[in-house]
Amino acid sequence: MSTHIEHRPPVLIAGGGPVGMITALALARQGIPVRVLEAEDRVDDNPRAATTHAATLEMLAELGLVDEVMARGLIEPKFRIWDRASRELIVEFDFGVLAHDTRFPYVVQCEQHKLANMAISHLLDFAHAKIDFSTRVVAVQQFDDRVEVEVEAVGGARTVSGCYLVGADGGRSTVRKALGIEFEGYTHPERFLILTTPFSFDAAYAQCSRNYFSDPQEWCALFKVTGDDGKGLWRLLFPTRPQESDREALQEDAAQRRLQSFFPRRGSYPIVHRNLYNVHQRVAASFRRGRVFLAGDAAHVNNPLGGLGLNFGIHDAVELAGLLGRVLRGEAPPSILDDYDRLRRPLNVEYVQQQTIANKKRLEEKDPALRAQSNDALRRIAGDPAAARAYLLRASLIESVRKRAAASAA
Ligand SMILES: Cc1cc2nc3c(=O)[nH]c(=O)nc-3n(C[C@H](O)[C@H](O)[C@H](O)COP(=O)(O)OP(=O)(O)OC[C@H]3O[C@@H](n4cnc5c(N)ncnc54)[C@H](O)[C@@H]3O)c2cc1C
């Protein structure tokens, strides 16, 4: 697999989240020296992404990670959308209808910190891959032949140079700001509260571990993940109310009230984790400036309904590593790097922004007539095998990958 590109300065990667680590792995496997600069001293294990879609599983298979992701995750072919007030099942979708489109006709629920740590353990196999934890990128400068970043690390400030820089440093990206690239879009007024409990919803939701509950007052999403010990945890996601402060939303009493009103039970819920997230729909005005690229949340952020943000970020990583590999091996001119911004930015808008905005709107719709219309439309799609397949090809990002491939072939 690897063709060593000897003695080259490394590709620098700012940010060692899942996208940074996957970018590094995809480059290192081609023999390209990489250096990851991560601000924190370890991978962040706050609960965020878990849903890994078919198109992404195919890429993780190419990177030698899919078996471990499946072993440490939970395979789920279905997802369900309910009406929260009536507890009526509106619709069930089954990725099994994609059996002829992918060898992974399901999602795997595998927490993102596990994925990042798996990538790290594979990176350790490569002498030309280096990871600097506790190293924060604070400034970026680029020249005709190199990029220089200033970092703050334990020993003090220093300059690190490389041939290219990938900004995979998350939604608040220092790299994006240093380049002066606008983060276009908007921030939702509410925040999303995530509560994690070991209480088992298996009895109530045995046949499906991915559930969305539509409700004009307070929608909810309920998912199962395996947890670090493999015993299983359930995550519940709620929007905060207008005027509800962070402190109020996170308080034990308020969290218990939310859980009890969702699913009443005798006794309180054990809550092992709670967190609030700002939620945005934003896309960087450009994914590239010269020798510097943006990937993952640094380039685009979206609400988590549909589980698409990290998936698309991993697709960024694989695409960018492929393009850089061809240029660094001299197989293609640097002009092919223009494809990265030219193709990925519109794909994000079409497949990630549009779908997540529509998913949120559907769950929170207040107008009864529009709710009924939207539910009927979903039922019609689910009831028609061709329409269900088309819907799931989009939801699994397979269609976006095919569209990208078609652009190369054209
Ligand atoms: C509640 C929730 C649920 C979600 N569920 C899903 C899901 O199911 N599926 C899905 O696809 N997506 C989901 N997402 C989105 C997903 O979490 C993000 O898309 C993902 O974290 C992006 O990964 P990243 O590596 O780009 O950025 P991050 O995970 O934010 O990592 C960025 C890294 O950069 C580091 N860093 C920051 N600044 C600097 C600096 N200046 N120098 C060096 N390092 C720096 C940070 O410490 C961090 O390690 C969810 C998000 C939320 C909030």
Ligand as a Chemical Component Dictionary entry (heavy atoms), coordinates in Angstrom:
data_LIG
# 
_chem_comp.id                   LIG 
_chem_comp.type                 NON-POLYMER 
_chem_comp.pdbx_formal_charge   0 
_chem_comp.three_letter_code    LIG 
# 
loop_
_chem_comp_atom.comp_id 
_chem_comp_atom.atom_id 
_chem_comp_atom.alt_atom_id 
_chem_comp_atom.type_symbol 
_chem_comp_atom.charge 
_chem_comp_atom.model_Cartn_x 
_chem_comp_atom.model_Cartn_y 
_chem_comp_atom.model_Cartn_z 
_chem_comp_atom.pdbx_ordinal 
LIG C1  C1  C 0 -24.734 15.963 20.468 1  
LIG C2  C2  C 0 -24.031 15.705 19.162 2  
LIG C3  C3  C 0 -24.260 14.508 18.495 3  
LIG C4  C4  C 0 -23.637 14.273 17.258 4  
LIG N1  N1  N 0 -23.902 13.099 16.607 5  
LIG C5  C5  C 0 -23.342 12.873 15.403 6  
LIG C6  C6  C 0 -23.556 11.618 14.735 7  
LIG O1  O1  O 0 -24.228 10.723 15.245 8  
LIG N2  N2  N 0 -22.958 11.428 13.515 9  
LIG C7  C7  C 0 -22.196 12.410 12.942 10 
LIG O2  O2  O 0 -21.711 12.205 11.814 11 
LIG N3  N3  N 0 -21.940 13.589 13.572 12 
LIG C8  C8  C 0 -22.487 13.838 14.788 13 
LIG N4  N4  N 0 -22.177 14.977 15.465 14 
LIG C9  C9  C 0 -21.179 15.918 14.910 15 
LIG C10 C10 C 0 -19.759 15.490 15.302 16 
LIG O3  O3  O 0 -19.634 15.404 16.700 17 
LIG C11 C11 C 0 -18.728 16.470 14.743 18 
LIG O4  O4  O 0 -19.005 16.630 13.367 19 
LIG C12 C12 C 0 -17.300 15.934 14.951 20 
LIG O5  O5  O 0 -16.876 16.074 16.284 21 
LIG C13 C13 C 0 -16.314 16.697 14.059 22 
LIG O6  O6  O 0 -15.029 16.165 14.244 23 
LIG P1  P1  P 0 -13.758 17.095 14.010 24 
LIG O7  O7  O 0 -12.588 16.199 14.214 25 
LIG O8  O8  O 0 -13.913 17.864 12.758 26 
LIG O9  O9  O 0 -13.842 18.197 15.165 27 
LIG P2  P2  P 0 -13.733 18.016 16.740 28 
LIG O10 O10 O 0 -14.284 16.697 17.156 29 
LIG O11 O11 O 0 -14.310 19.241 17.327 30 
LIG O12 O12 O 0 -12.175 17.979 17.002 31 
LIG C14 C14 C 0 -11.376 19.138 16.859 32 
LIG C15 C15 C 0 -10.083 18.910 17.619 33 
LIG O13 O13 O 0 -9.243  20.037 17.407 34 
LIG C16 C16 C 0 -8.650  20.415 18.634 35 
LIG N5  N5  N 0 -8.319  21.843 18.530 36 
LIG C17 C17 C 0 -9.155  22.913 18.578 37 
LIG N6  N6  N 0 -8.479  24.046 18.394 38 
LIG C18 C18 C 0 -7.178  23.700 18.224 39 
LIG C19 C19 C 0 -5.992  24.441 17.975 40 
LIG N7  N7  N 0 -6.016  25.780 17.871 41 
LIG N8  N8  N 0 -4.819  23.771 17.853 42 
LIG C20 C20 C 0 -4.799  22.415 17.943 43 
LIG N9  N9  N 0 -5.884  21.666 18.191 44 
LIG C21 C21 C 0 -7.075  22.297 18.302 45 
LIG C22 C22 C 0 -9.698  20.085 19.682 46 
LIG O14 O14 O 0 -9.113  19.917 20.966 47 
LIG C23 C23 C 0 -10.268 18.789 19.130 48 
LIG O15 O15 O 0 -9.579  17.659 19.579 49 
LIG C24 C24 C 0 -22.772 15.239 16.698 50 
LIG C25 C25 C 0 -22.522 16.430 17.397 51 
LIG C26 C26 C 0 -23.141 16.667 18.613 52 
LIG C27 C27 C 0 -22.868 17.944 19.345 53 
# 
loop_
_chem_comp_bond.comp_id 
_chem_comp_bond.atom_id_1 
_chem_comp_bond.atom_id_2 
_chem_comp_bond.value_order 
_chem_comp_bond.pdbx_ordinal 
LIG C1  C2  SING 1  
LIG C2  C3  SING 2  
LIG C2  C26 DOUB 3  
LIG C3  C4  DOUB 4  
LIG C4  N1  SING 5  
LIG C4  C24 SING 6  
LIG N1  C5  DOUB 7  
LIG C5  C6  SING 8  
LIG C5  C8  SING 9  
LIG C6  O1  DOUB 10 
LIG C6  N2  SING 11 
LIG N2  C7  SING 12 
LIG C7  O2  DOUB 13 
LIG C7  N3  SING 14 
LIG N3  C8  DOUB 15 
LIG C8  N4  SING 16 
LIG N4  C9  SING 17 
LIG N4  C24 SING 18 
LIG C9  C10 SING 19 
LIG C10 O3  SING 20 
LIG C10 C11 SING 21 
LIG C11 O4  SING 22 
LIG C11 C12 SING 23 
LIG C12 O5  SING 24 
LIG C12 C13 SING 25 
LIG C13 O6  SING 26 
LIG O6  P1  SING 27 
LIG P1  O7  DOUB 28 
LIG P1  O8  SING 29 
LIG P1  O9  SING 30 
LIG O9  P2  SING 31 
LIG P2  O10 DOUB 32 
LIG P2  O11 SING 33 
LIG P2  O12 SING 34 
LIG O12 C14 SING 35 
LIG C14 C15 SING 36 
LIG C15 O13 SING 37 
LIG C15 C23 SING 38 
LIG O13 C16 SING 39 
LIG C16 N5  SING 40 
LIG C16 C22 SING 41 
LIG N5  C17 SING 42 
LIG N5  C21 SING 43 
LIG C17 N6  DOUB 44 
LIG N6  C18 SING 45 
LIG C18 C19 SING 46 
LIG C18 C21 DOUB 47 
LIG C19 N7  SING 48 
LIG C19 N8  DOUB 49 
LIG N8  C20 SING 50 
LIG C20 N9  DOUB 51 
LIG N9  C21 SING 52 
LIG C22 O14 SING 53 
LIG C22 C23 SING 54 
LIG C23 O15 SING 55 
LIG C24 C25 DOUB 56 
LIG C25 C26 SING 57 
LIG C26 C27 SING 58 
# 
